[in-house]
């Protein structure tokens, strides 16, 4: 019988958990809305409940947790929190759950976990050098060289979203100006749509919003992508601009690391992956020193369904093999 691990993927809006086998099969899975508004103790209580629920479903070799923010993988402590989990700094799920379950627990940044899943179950099965970019609310990165995840001296390697691409550019959520994430992310799309509303008052982006209740009147990146596919002028302009900046970032990755491929994943790619891929490749062909030769090396992730759960479980399965 294959060994199984419990993978838990913690985000600002949802927590997903499931049992994953060595071959990548998700045996059981569930998801709950993250109770961020109730504080960190409420979120920790949710995680404890999920661990208790799945621990009774058969033997596990360990628990893997992928979370937003920067993580000290040695101690399992979150050393820098993401704004989506504002009270998460200082949380140490490794220490707490190892004491309560007697199972080994591994905690890492969620995008590092996604890169490990891609290495084990996706493009990494045939390519030992790749960079994964996760485009969601923000922009995260994971670097795999010679089959190994690059963490760097302090464990913060792969923070590609915070490379500066525009001097004195847009203010990033991290506090710096001109970061790639300030131009390529769901948050960036939504902010730019709001800023240009007066110039495009008839955009389908805003007509959709006017039909909503006050409570749900939010401009979403996925809706902008839907409008872009229908060639709404503002939505199309925003997506084209974003992919041009993404191409600049990817060109820098090819120049610096020369990976076999750059893998795109995350919520934004789920909403419009093929469109984004085509536009990024076109832009890269026009602007990159490498041109069309490298444009085809930008690919969509092969890990779609349960990607976060599989990635978190890989933290265990990889360490269990060592």
C-alpha positions as CSV (number, residue, x, y, z in Angstrom):
1,X,0.0,0.0,0.0
2,X,1.3,3.5,-0.9
3,X,2.3,5.8,1.9
4,X,0.0,8.7,2.5
5,X,0.4,12.2,3.8
6,X,-2.0,14.9,4.9
7,X,-1.5,18.1,2.9
8,X,-3.0,21.4,4.2
9,X,-3.0,24.5,2.0
10,X,-3.6,27.7,4.0
11,X,-4.8,30.9,2.2
12,X,-6.5,34.1,3.2
13,X,-9.9,33.0,1.8
14,X,-9.8,29.2,2.1
15,X,-8.1,26.3,3.7
16,X,-7.9,23.1,1.7
17,X,-6.8,19.7,3.1
18,X,-6.6,16.2,1.9
19,X,-4.8,12.9,2.0
20,X,-2.4,12.4,-0.8
21,X,-0.7,9.1,-1.9
22,X,2.9,8.8,-3.2
23,X,1.6,8.7,-6.8
24,X,-0.2,12.0,-6.3
25,X,-3.7,10.7,-5.9
26,X,-5.9,12.7,-3.6
27,X,-7.8,10.2,-1.7
28,X,-10.0,12.5,0.3
29,X,-10.2,16.3,0.4
30,X,-12.2,19.2,1.8
31,X,-12.0,23.0,2.0
32,X,-13.3,25.6,4.4
33,X,-13.5,29.3,4.4
34,X,-10.6,30.9,6.4
35,X,-11.9,32.6,9.5
36,X,-9.5,35.5,9.2
37,X,-12.0,37.9,10.6
38,X,-12.1,35.9,13.9
39,X,-8.4,36.1,14.4
40,X,-5.5,33.7,14.3
41,X,-6.7,31.5,17.1
42,X,-9.9,30.8,15.1
43,X,-7.8,29.8,12.0
44,X,-5.6,27.6,14.1
45,X,-8.7,25.9,15.5
46,X,-9.9,25.2,12.0
47,X,-6.5,23.6,11.1
48,X,-6.7,21.5,14.3
49,X,-10.1,20.3,13.3
50,X,-9.0,19.3,9.8
51,X,-6.0,17.4,11.3
52,X,-8.3,15.6,13.7
53,X,-10.7,14.7,10.9
54,X,-8.2,13.3,8.5
55,X,-5.9,11.6,11.1
56,X,-8.7,9.1,11.8
57,X,-8.9,8.0,8.1
58,X,-5.9,5.7,8.2
59,X,-2.1,5.7,8.8
60,X,-0.2,8.8,7.7
61,X,3.5,9.3,7.3
62,X,3.2,13.0,8.2
63,X,1.6,16.4,7.8
64,X,2.6,19.0,5.2
65,X,1.5,22.6,5.4
66,X,1.8,25.2,2.7
67,X,1.0,28.8,3.9
68,X,1.3,32.3,2.6
69,X,4.2,34.3,4.0
70,X,7.8,33.6,4.7
71,X,8.6,30.5,6.7
72,X,11.6,29.3,8.6
73,X,11.5,25.7,7.3
74,X,13.8,24.5,10.1
75,X,11.6,25.6,12.9
76,X,8.3,25.8,11.1
77,X,7.6,29.4,12.2
78,X,6.0,32.0,10.0
79,X,8.5,34.8,10.2
80,X,6.8,37.3,7.8
81,X,3.0,37.3,7.3
82,X,1.1,38.0,4.1
83,X,-1.6,40.7,4.3
84,X,-4.2,38.1,3.6
85,X,-3.2,36.4,6.9
86,X,-2.4,39.6,8.9
87,X,-1.9,38.0,12.3
88,X,0.0,35.0,11.1
89,X,3.5,36.1,11.9
90,X,5.0,34.0,14.7
91,X,2.6,31.1,14.3
92,X,4.4,27.7,14.6
93,X,2.1,24.9,13.4
94,X,5.0,22.5,13.3
95,X,5.7,22.6,17.0
96,X,2.0,22.6,18.0
97,X,0.9,19.7,15.7
98,X,3.9,17.5,16.3
99,X,3.2,17.7,20.0
100,X,-0.5,16.9,19.5
101,X,-0.3,14.2,16.8
102,X,3.2,12.6,17.3
103,X,3.5,12.8,13.5
104,X,6.4,14.7,11.6
105,X,5.1,18.1,10.4
106,X,6.7,20.1,7.6
107,X,5.8,23.8,7.0
108,X,6.8,25.9,4.0
109,X,5.7,28.8,1.9
110,X,2.8,27.8,-0.3
111,X,4.5,28.6,-3.6
112,X,7.6,26.6,-2.6
113,X,5.2,23.7,-1.9
114,X,3.6,24.2,-5.4
115,X,7.1,24.0,-7.0
116,X,7.7,20.7,-5.2
117,X,4.4,19.4,-6.5
118,X,5.4,20.4,-10.0
119,X,8.7,18.7,-9.6
120,X,7.2,15.5,-8.4
121,X,4.0,15.2,-10.5
122,X,4.2,17.8,-13.3
123,X,6.9,19.3,-15.6
124,X,9.6,18.3,-13.1
125,X,9.2,14.6,-14.1
126,X,11.0,15.5,-17.4
127,X,12.7,18.8,-16.7
128,X,15.1,19.3,-13.8
129,X,15.5,23.0,-14.1
130,X,12.4,25.2,-14.0
131,X,10.9,28.3,-12.3
132,X,7.3,28.3,-11.2
133,X,5.4,31.6,-11.0
134,X,2.1,31.5,-9.1
135,X,-0.1,34.4,-10.2
136,X,-3.0,34.9,-7.8
137,X,-3.8,37.8,-5.5
138,X,0.0,38.4,-5.4
139,X,2.9,36.9,-7.3
140,X,5.0,34.1,-5.8
141,X,7.9,32.1,-7.2
142,X,9.6,28.8,-6.7
143,X,13.0,27.9,-8.3
144,X,14.1,24.3,-9.0
145,X,17.7,23.8,-10.2
146,X,19.1,20.3,-10.9
147,X,15.9,18.9,-9.3
148,X,16.4,20.7,-6.0
149,X,14.3,23.6,-4.6
150,X,16.4,26.7,-4.2
151,X,15.7,28.3,-0.8
152,X,18.7,30.6,-0.3
153,X,20.7,31.3,2.8
154,X,17.8,32.5,4.9
155,X,15.1,30.4,3.2
156,X,13.6,33.4,1.2
157,X,14.8,32.3,-2.2
158,X,12.3,32.6,-5.1
159,X,10.7,35.9,-4.1
160,X,10.5,36.8,-7.8
161,X,7.4,38.9,-7.2
162,X,9.5,41.5,-5.4
163,X,12.2,42.0,-8.1
164,X,12.0,45.7,-9.1
165,X,11.2,46.1,-12.8
166,X,10.2,49.8,-12.8
167,X,12.4,52.3,-10.8
168,X,10.2,54.4,-8.5
169,X,7.2,52.6,-10.0
170,X,3.9,51.5,-8.4
171,X,3.8,51.0,-4.6
172,X,4.0,47.3,-3.8
173,X,2.2,45.7,-0.9
174,X,5.7,44.9,0.5
175,X,6.5,48.6,0.9
176,X,8.9,48.9,-2.0
177,X,8.2,50.6,-5.4
178,X,8.2,49.0,-8.8
179,X,8.0,45.3,-7.8
180,X,6.9,42.8,-10.5
181,X,4.0,41.9,-8.2
182,X,2.7,45.5,-8.4
183,X,2.2,45.0,-12.1
184,X,1.5,41.2,-12.4
185,X,-1.2,40.0,-9.9
186,X,-4.9,39.9,-9.3
187,X,-4.5,42.9,-6.9
188,X,-2.7,44.9,-9.6
189,X,-5.4,44.2,-12.1
190,X,-8.2,45.2,-9.7
191,X,-6.4,48.4,-8.7
192,X,-5.8,49.5,-12.3
193,X,-9.4,48.8,-13.2
194,X,-10.6,51.1,-10.4
195,X,-8.1,53.9,-11.3
196,X,-9.3,53.9,-14.9
197,X,-13.0,53.7,-14.3
198,X,-13.6,57.4,-15.1
199,X,-12.0,57.0,-18.5
200,X,-13.9,53.8,-19.3
201,X,-17.3,54.3,-17.5
202,X,-19.1,52.0,-19.9
203,X,-16.7,49.0,-19.5
204,X,-18.3,45.7,-19.0
205,X,-16.2,45.4,-15.8
206,X,-18.3,48.0,-14.1
207,X,-21.7,47.1,-15.7
208,X,-21.3,43.7,-14.0
209,X,-20.6,45.5,-10.7
210,X,-23.7,47.6,-10.9
211,X,-25.9,44.5,-10.9
212,X,-24.5,43.3,-7.6
213,X,-25.6,44.1,-4.1
214,X,-23.5,46.6,-2.1
215,X,-22.0,43.8,-0.1
216,X,-20.5,42.0,-3.1
217,X,-19.6,45.0,-5.2
218,X,-16.0,44.0,-5.7
219,X,-14.0,44.2,-9.0
220,X,-12.4,40.7,-9.3
221,X,-9.5,39.7,-11.4
222,X,-11.4,36.7,-12.8
223,X,-14.2,38.9,-14.0
224,X,-11.7,41.2,-15.7
225,X,-10.3,38.1,-17.5
226,X,-13.8,37.1,-18.6
227,X,-14.3,40.6,-20.0
228,X,-11.0,40.5,-21.7
229,X,-11.9,37.3,-23.5
230,X,-15.0,39.1,-24.8
231,X,-12.7,42.0,-26.0
232,X,-13.9,44.6,-23.6
233,X,-11.5,47.6,-24.4
234,X,-10.5,48.3,-20.8
235,X,-10.2,44.7,-19.7
236,X,-8.2,43.8,-22.8
237,X,-5.9,46.7,-22.3
238,X,-5.3,45.7,-18.6
239,X,-4.5,42.1,-19.5
240,X,-2.2,43.1,-22.4
241,X,-0.3,45.5,-20.1
242,X,0.0,42.9,-17.4
243,X,1.3,40.2,-19.7
244,X,3.9,42.6,-21.1
245,X,5.3,43.2,-17.6
246,X,5.1,39.5,-17.0
247,X,7.2,38.9,-20.1
248,X,9.8,41.4,-18.8
249,X,10.0,39.4,-15.6
250,X,10.2,36.1,-17.5
251,X,12.9,37.5,-19.8
252,X,14.9,38.3,-16.7
253,X,14.5,34.8,-15.4
254,X,15.7,33.3,-18.6
255,X,18.7,35.7,-18.7
256,X,19.7,35.0,-15.0
257,X,18.9,31.3,-14.6
258,X,18.4,29.8,-18.1
259,X,15.8,27.3,-16.9
260,X,14.3,24.6,-19.2
261,X,10.9,26.2,-18.7
262,X,8.9,28.8,-16.8
263,X,5.7,27.3,-15.4
264,X,2.7,29.5,-14.8
265,X,0.2,28.6,-12.1
266,X,-2.2,30.2,-9.6
267,X,-5.8,31.5,-9.6
268,X,-5.3,34.0,-12.5
269,X,-4.1,31.2,-14.8
270,X,-7.1,29.1,-13.8
271,X,-9.4,31.9,-15.0
272,X,-7.6,32.6,-18.3
273,X,-4.5,30.5,-18.7
274,X,-4.6,30.0,-22.5
275,X,-5.2,33.7,-23.1
276,X,-2.4,34.7,-20.7
277,X,0.0,32.2,-22.2
278,X,-0.6,33.4,-25.7
279,X,-0.1,37.0,-24.8
280,X,3.0,36.4,-22.8
281,X,4.6,34.3,-25.5
282,X,3.8,37.0,-28.1
283,X,5.3,39.7,-25.9
284,X,8.3,37.6,-25.1
285,X,8.9,36.9,-28.8
286,X,8.8,40.7,-29.6
287,X,11.0,41.9,-26.7
288,X,13.3,39.2,-25.5
289,X,16.8,38.6,-26.7
290,X,15.9,35.0,-27.1
291,X,12.7,35.7,-29.0
292,X,10.5,32.8,-30.1
293,X,13.1,30.2,-29.1
294,X,12.3,30.7,-25.5
295,X,8.7,31.8,-25.8
296,X,7.6,28.2,-26.2
297,X,9.4,27.4,-22.9
298,X,6.7,29.3,-21.0
299,X,4.1,26.7,-20.1
300,X,1.0,26.2,-17.9
301,X,1.3,24.0,-14.9
302,X,0.4,20.4,-15.2
303,X,-0.9,20.4,-11.6
304,X,-4.4,21.9,-11.6
305,X,-6.9,20.1,-9.4
306,X,-5.8,20.0,-5.7
307,X,-2.5,21.7,-6.5
308,X,-2.1,23.2,-3.1
309,X,-3.0,20.0,-1.3
310,X,-0.6,18.0,-3.4
311,X,2.2,20.5,-2.9
312,X,1.8,20.6,0.8
313,X,1.9,16.7,0.9
314,X,5.1,16.8,-1.1
315,X,6.8,18.5,1.9
316,X,6.2,15.2,3.7
317,X,6.7,12.7,0.9
318,X,10.0,14.2,-0.2
319,X,11.4,14.3,3.4
320,X,10.1,10.8,4.1
321,X,12.2,9.5,1.2
322,X,15.4,11.2,2.5
